[in-house]
Amino acid sequence: MLQTLRKSASGLIAKILMALLIVSFGVWGIADVFRGFGSQTLATIGDTEITVPEFRQIYQDRLQRLSQQLKRGISPDQARALGIPDQVLNERLAEAALDDEANRLGLALSDSEIARRVQENPAYFGPSGAFDPAYFDRLLRANNFTEARFVDTERRFALRQQLIQSLGGGIEVPQVMKDAVARYQNEERSVNYAMLTKASLPALAAPSDADLQAFFDKRKVAFKAPEFRKIEVLALTPQALVAAQKVTDAEVKADYDANLASYGTPERRDVQQIVFPNEDEAKAAAARIEAGTSFADIAAERKLSAKDIDIGTVAKTDIVDPAIADAAFALPADGTSGVIEGRFGPVIVHVGTITPSNIQPLSEVADQIRAKLQMDAAARAVGLKYDDIEDDRASGAQLSEIASKIGVPLVTIETDADGRTPDNQPVASIPGRAEVLRGAFAADVGADNDPIRLPQNAAQPGAQPSGQPGGYVWYVVDSVTPPADRTFEQAKPLVLERWKDDKTAEELDKKVEDIKAKVAAGTSFDIAVTDAGLELRAANGLKRGRAADGIPQEILDAVFDTPKGDVGSAMAEGGDSRILFKVLNVDIPAGAKPDEKLVSDIRQGMENDLMTEYLVALQSELGARINRTALDQIVGADAVD
């Protein structure tokens, strides 16, 4: 709420108070429920009291603001699950501790100073550009504030601001730290390196059943079967409905004619025209042309330039006037028309060069057009079927009954949360697969679940028209198979796969150590790498945290942890490969400067650390206690639904 009212307040307080959320109840060391206080006391810290009505108002305001942001109500259980009561109380206790210390130090702010601050705050300016008391009053009412409560809140905020700024406002990052940041950010390294992949290893010998059994016995927990769920899935998509859509030959022909340009290049003609002021002049010109005078001579006599008469090389659909278009495309090459009644007066048209059309015949594209029209119709049908399905579900119909009624197959899958079947195969591809799995493993058996709306996929052939949904998916959990131990025979394919992965990793690590041992014995890094059958590569100008061509991002930390001249290694490609490198050069550019944003972040972190330590010490001195019974009553019975 105060964020709404205090548009131009200093950002420091907001940052500090957000940092205070990190200070948990464990840090505050709040006592258990206490007695001997009035029924309207929620908590105390030092000599400052937080009353039940005060906290209830703050808590209600927070829930109301969150509800507006989420565009739905928040139940008491949801609020407690999110930790909102403790967050709000923790903030208020931190503020109360600062209020108590400000009072102890004798900090004060006069009414006239508060009035000046309010009147100079642009947040309260009206249309005139100056402070508007009426607008200010409306803001207070809209945010459930009385003027007295707002003034008191603003005064306490200002005093806290003074206290915090006096404590951390002047902190500067030491120059030695800035220099260290500059060195860290700008240090460059050059390396020679080689990638060790599975392909660089000889083929693994097949393990015996005894080897696999021993491997399994040591790792039985790793091969335990996860929870499986049997899920019924009904997918309503344009693809599922397309076969039922009927498209006539006439509809195909109409679409073909309306989109000829999509099937090749239409006939184009060089067209010129002369527009006459009246029909008599047009008829006279037409008679002269018929007697042998050229179209160009008529244009020249009327002092018309090529720009005045040239329409261009156009397709028939490019000519706006249908009468002129019909006449122009009925003439032979180098032909001239008679008088045409155009939209803007009598016209004579001349056609020069004709470029023939190159259009695929309807017979070649009819199937393509029919499929597109069927998909368009299916996409429109999705919305209608959706309403029917929801009506049937509301009437208690099962998904199997609905599927049979609308002619869409019901798919039953048995899967774990990762989308693999009991025999470790990926489940059949279903629309909205990830969302279905996520929802099904959070749902109860037989429970109704909200349908999943599928997005459009314009890149898919036969995509539905713009504005239509990609479809909907309904699902219901039919049964749950809890996690269980697998026998060796059941787990054997997984055991073999895991055995190969582990053996490959061992061989990669052994090869890395063998090359390192050769280098340590005196062989140059380059020779040791090439003798091992690996490709030697080089990378220069490497920097921390920055992508480099050919260098996996995940090994940069290892490169910068390795001293100059030493050989290091790291996992790459998600652990499937290894990278072996030698640091050739380390360079720190002279005069390098640190990133200002990073320095600012360090300064803010120092301020927050100092403030946190100060508040912990303040709490230790003041002590904080809470009436948990009163708090539970507020956050349980009075929360916003």
N, C-alpha and C positions, 0 to 999 in steps of 0.2 A: 504493500500500500504506500509506504513512504517513498518507494522508488517512483511511484506515479506522481507524488506530490513534490518530490525533491529532484527535479530534472537537472538542476545545475549544481548539485552538491559535489564536493570533492570526491574523486575516485579512490583516494587512499583509504577512507573509512570503509567503503564497500569491500575493497580487497582484503583489508584486515579482518573485517567481520566474517567474510567468507572463509578466511583461513581459520577462524575460530571454530568453524564446524568440525575441523579436524580434531580439536581438543575434546576428547570423549569424556563420558562420565567417569571413566577410570582415572583420568587425569585430575578431574575436579575432586574426586574423592568424596562425593556427596553422601551424607549420612542417610540411614534408613528413616522410615516414618518417624516423625517426632511428635511429641505431645506438649501440652502446655501453651499452645498458641490458639488464637481465635479460629473459628471455623472458616473464615474468609482468607486465611493465610495459606498460600500454596508453597512458598519457599522463602528462605532468607539467606542472605550472604552479607556478612558484616552487620551493619545497622540498616541495610536496605531490605525492604520486604517486597515480595511479588505477590499480589493478591490474586484470589481466584477469579474475580470478575475481569481483572486486567489480563490475565493469561488466557481466559476463555475468549476474550475479544481478539487477542493477537492470533490465537490458534484458529478461530473461525475465519478470520481474515485470510490466513495462509491457505486454508483448505478451499476457501471460495476462489482465491486467485488461481490455485492449481486446477480447480475444476473448470474455470473459464479457459485456461490454457489447454487442458486436455479435451475440452468440449464434452465432458461427461462428469457425473457426480462421483465423489470418492467416499466409499463406505468407511465406517470406523475401523473395520478389520483391515481394509486396504491401507488406510493411513498408518495404522500401527505396523503393518508388514513393511511399509516403506521407511519406517523409522522417523516419521514426521513429528510425533510428539516430542521425542528426545531431542531432535534437531532444534525445534522451536524453543524448548525449555533451555537447551544449552546456549543458544544465542541470547536469550533473555537473561540468563545468569551471568554471561560474559558482560553484557551491557550493564547489569546491575552492579557487578564488581567495579566497573569503571565509574559508574555513578557514585558509588560509595567512596571511592578514592578521590574523585573530584570534589566531593563534599568535604572530605577530610583535609584536602589541600586548600580549601576555601575558594575554589574557582567559581566564578559567577558570570552572569550575562544579564544585562539590564533589559527591561521591557522595550525600551526605545531601540536598543540594538537589534532585538528580535524583529521588531516592526520594520526597521530599516532593511534587514536581510530579506524579509518577505516581500517588501515593496520593490526591491531591486532584483528579485528573482524573475527572469523571463517566463518561467512556467506559469506565472499568475498574471501575465499581461493579457489584456483584452484586445479586441479588434483595433483599438486606437493605438496600440503599441506601447501603452503604459499600464501600470498596475490598475486592475479593475476589481474593486471590492466585491461586486456582484458575482463575477466569474470565480473569484477566490472562494466565496461562500458556496457556490454550486459544487466546486471541487471537493470542499470539505464534506458536504452532505453526501456526495456520490461515493466517498471513501469512508463513510461512517465515522467522521470526525466531528467533534464539536470544536469551536475555536479555542476554548480553554485547554482541551486535550492536545490539540495540535501544537499550541504554543509551548506547553509543558514538554511534549515529545521533541520539538525542535530545539528547545533550550538544552535538554539533556544530550541530544545528539551533538550540538555545537560544543558542549563542554567535553564530551568524549573525544571529539575531533581535536580539541586543543591538547588534551592529555596525550593522545596517540602521536600527534605531530611533534610534540616536544620530545617524545621518546625515540621515535624512529625516523622522523622526517629529514634529519640531516645526515643520514648514513651515506657514506661514500665507499665504493669498492676500492680497496687498496691497489696501488699501482702495481705491486708485485703480483697480485691476482690477475689484473688486466694483462700483464705481460705473459703470465702463464696461459691465459685464455688465448692470447694471440699466437703463442707458440703451438698450442694444442690444435687450433683451427687451421693454421697455415703451414704446418709441417708437411713436407713432401717426401715421399720415399720412392726409390726405384728397386725393382726386384727382377730376378730371373725365376721362372717357375715352370712346373709341369703338372699336368692333371693325370691322376691315376684313376681309371674307371674299371668297371667289370671287364670291359673288352681287353684291358691290358693284362689280364690274368689268364693262366691256362684253365681249361675246363675242369670243373670239380669232379672228382670221382664219385660215383653214385654211392650213397650210404646204404649199409645193410639194415634190415629190419631191426636187428639188435641195437645198432647205433641210434636209430630213430626212437626205439623204445626207451633207451637210456636217456636220450635228449628229452623225451616226453615226461619221463618220471621225475626229472629235476625241475620241470616247469609246468606242472599240471594246472596250476592256477591260471597261467597265461592262456591255456587252451580251454578254459571253462566256457560253456555255451552261454551267450548272453540271453537276456529276456527276448522272447519272440512274441510277436502279436499277429493274429490273423485278422486281416482288415478287408472289408468289402468296400469297393470303390466304384462309384458311378460318375463317369466323366461325360458331361454334356458339352460337346465342342462342335464347331461347324463340320469338322472332318467326320464326326460320328453321325451327323444328319445328312451329309451331302448325297448319299446314294438314294435317299428318299425324295429328293427334289426333282421335279419334272420340268424340263425346258423344251419348248416347241421349236421346230425348225424356223418358224416365222420370227421367234424371239432371237434366235441365233443370227438370222439374216439382218434383222433390224440393228443389232449390236455391231455387226460387221460393217454395215453401211455408215453407221454413226462414228466409227473409229477406223476408217480406211487408212488413215495416216499411220496407224499402229502396225500395219501389215505390209509396209513397203513405202515407196515414193510415188505420190500421185502425179498425174500429168501436169506439166507447168508450161505456161505460154508467156511470151513477151507481148504485153498488151499496152496499146496507146489509145487515148480517147480525146475527142474534141467536144466540149460542151458548148452549145449554141444558146444565144439569149432568147430565141423564139423558134417556132417550128418552121416558119417561112425560110429563114436563113439556113436552117438545117436541111430542108428539102432541096434548096438551091444547090448547096454544097454536095449533097448526095447525087443530084443529077449530073453535076460536073464530073464527079468521080466515075460515075457510070459511063460518061462520054470519053473518059481517058485521062482526066487530070488526077495526079497522084494525091494520096492522103497527105504526104509531106508537103506538097505544094500548097494545099489548102491551109495547112497549119502555118506555113511561112507567110502566106498572104494575110493571115489574121494576127501576124506578129507574135506567134506562140513559140516559146523555146522548147527544147526537148524536155526540160524539167516540168513545163506546164502541161504536157500531154502524156508523159510516161507514167503508167501505173506500176511497171516493173515486171519481172519474171515471177509470175504468181500461179498458185493453184486456184482452182475454181472457188474453193471455200474462202480464199483470201479476199475475194471481191465482195464488198458489202452489199452492193445493189444486185439483187437476183436477176433483174432483167438484163443488166449489162453482163453479168456472169454467164447467163444462158447464151446470149448472143456471141460473146467472145469465144466460148468453148464449142460453138457450132460452126465456126469459120475454118477454112483451110489455112495452111501456112501462107503468109503474105496476103491474106484476104482482108477485105474491108466490108463492114456491115452497111445496111441502110440506116435510116433514122430510127433510133430507139428512144422510147419514152422513159428517161431516167428519173431518179428521185429529184434531181436538181435541174432538170430541163432536158431538152432534146439532145441526144448524144449520137455521135458516129464513132465506131470502134474499129481499130486496125490491129490485126494479129501478125506478129513477125515469126520468130522461130518457135517451133513446138518441140518440147522434150517429152517423149512418151512416158507413160506411167510404168512403174515396175511394182505392181501390187500382187501379193500372193492371192491366188483364187480362193474363194470361200471353201471349196472342197478340201483345201490343204489345212485350213485353220479352224474348220467347224468344230472339231473335237475339243480343241483348246478353248474356243469361245464358250462352248457348252459347259465345260468343266468350270470355267470362271463364273458363269452365271449360276451354276448349281451351288458353288461355294458362297456366292453373294446371298443367294436365297437361304442357304443353310445358316449363315451368320445372322440373318434377320430372324430366322426361326428359333434361334437360341433363346432370345428374350421371351418369346411366347411360351416355349417349353419350360423355361425357368419358373414362370408364374404357375404353370400347371403342377410342376414337381413340388413347389413349396406348398401349394394348396393340398396336395395329396399327403405330404409329410405332416401338415397341421391336422389332417384327419386321422393320423395314426398309421398310414401305410408304410410298409417296410421298403427298403431300397430295392430288394429283389422284385417286389410287386411293381414298383414304379418303373424299373428297368424293362420289365416284360411289357408293360403298358405302352411305353413310348418307343420301344424297339431299339434300345441302346444296351449294349452288353454290360453286365455287372462283372467286374474283375475282382477276384479274391486272391490276395497275396499273403504269404507268411514271411515275415521279415524281422530283422533286428533294427535297432535305431539307426544303423548306418546304411540300411537298404540292402542287406544281404540275406539270402535265404538260408535255411538250416544246412544246406550242402555248400555254403560259402559262395554262391553265385549271386551276381547282382539281380535284384528284382526286376521284373518286366518293366519296361518304360511306360510310365503313366503320366498324363498331364499333371502338372503341379506336384511332382514327386517329392521335392524337398518339403513343401508346405504340408503335404499329406502326412509324411512321416513325422514331422515335428508335432503336428496336431494330434495324430493318433497315439503317440507315446506320452501325451499329456492328458488323454481322455480316458474316461471310465468305460468299461465294457457295456455295450448297448446304448450308450448315451447319444443323444442328438447333438450333432456338431454343426456349427455354421458352415455353409458352403464356402469353398475357396474360389474367388474370382480370378480367372486367368487373364493376364495382360494380352494385348494384341501382339502379334508378331508379323510386322509388315514385311519382313524378309522371307517369310515362308511362302512358297508357291501357293497361289490361290488364296491369298490373305483376305480376310473379311473386310468389308467397307469401313471407312473411318467412322469412329463413333460407336461401333459395335463391340461388345466384349469378346475376348478370346474364348470365352466359355466358362463353365462352372464345374466344380468337382465336389461331390458329396462323399463322405466316408463314415463308416461306423466300425468300431472295434468289436469283432465277433468273439475272440477269446485271447487269453494271455497265457503264455508258457513261461514260467519263471526261470531264472538262470539255473543251470545244472551242470554237473561235472560231465565231461565227455570221456568215453573210453578211448583207448589208443586207436582202435580201428575207426571210430567216428572222427577222430581228430587227425588221422594220418595225413591227409592232403595238406592241412594247415601246418602240421609238424614238419613235413618235408620242405614247405615253402620257408618256414622260419629257420630251419636248419641251413638251407642254402644261403639265406640272408646273413645269418651269423657267421658262417664259414667264409663267405665273400668278404665280410667286414674284417675278419681275422687276417685273411690273406692280404687285403689292402694295407692294413696296419703293419703287417710283417714286412711287406715290400718297402713301405715308407721307412721303417726302422733299419732295414738292410742298407738302403741308400744313404741314410744319415750316418750309419756306422762306417761306410766306405769314405764319406767326406771327412769324418772325424779322424780316419786313419791316414788321410793325406791326399786322397783323390779329389780332384777339383769337382765342384758341384756340377758343372756343365757336362763333364765326361761321365760322371756317375749316373746322371740322368739319361744321357744318350745310350750308354751301355745297357741300361735297363729297358731299352726299346721305347722310351718316352720322348715326346716332342718337347723340345726346349723352347720356351716363350719368354718374352720380356715385356715389362710394363713400367712406364715411367710417370712421374708426376702424380702418384697416388696420394689422396688426402682422406682423412678420417670422414666416415659417414657419407662419402660421395661415390656414386656409381662410376666404374671405370670399365672401358671396353675389354672384354675377355676375362676380367677379374670378378669372380663371384662376390657379391656384397658381403656375404656372411663371413669371409675370411679376412676382411680388412682389419678387424680387431687383432687377429693373430699377427698380421704383418706389422702393426704398430706396437705390438708387445714384444717383438723380437729385436734384439740389438743389431746394430750395423755389423755386417760380416757373418752373422750367424744364420743357421738353417732352421726353418720352422715348418710346421705343417698344420693343416686344419681340415675339418670335414667340409664337403661341398655337395651341391645338388641334393640337399635334404638328407645327407648322410650316405648316399649311394656311391659317392666318389671321395677322393682325397686330393688335396692340393699341397704340393711340396714346393717350398720357395727359399731363396736366399736373398737377404736384404743387402743390396749393393751400395746404396747411398741414402743418407738422411740429410735433408736440407731444410733450414728454417730461413725464409726470405728476410733480409734486413729491413727494418722499419715496418714490419707487419703490424697491422692494427686489429684489435678484436672486434667482433661483430657487436654493434651498439645494442641490438635487441637482447643478445645474450647477456651483456653487462647489465642491462636494465633488469633482466630476469633474476640475475644474481643479487642485485641490490634489493629487489622486492623480496627475494627469499631470505636475505639477511634481516630485513625489516620484520617479516613474518616470524622468523625464528626468535628474534628479540622480543616481539610482542607476546609470543606463546610462552616464552620463559617468564616474562613479566607477569602474565596472567596466572601461571602456575604458582609463582611465588606469592602473588596477591591472594589467590585462593587459600594457600597454606596459612597466610596471615589472617584472612577474614573468616574462613570456614563457610561451607555451604550445606544447607539441609533442605530436604524436600518432603512435603506431605504427599506420599505416594497414593494414599487413598483418594485425596482430592483430585490428583492428576488423573487417576484411572476413571473417576466419575466424569471428568471433562472430556477425555478422549474416547470414552466408551459410549456414554449416553447422549452426549451433546454434539457429536461430530456431524458434519454435513453429509447427507446422503445424496 
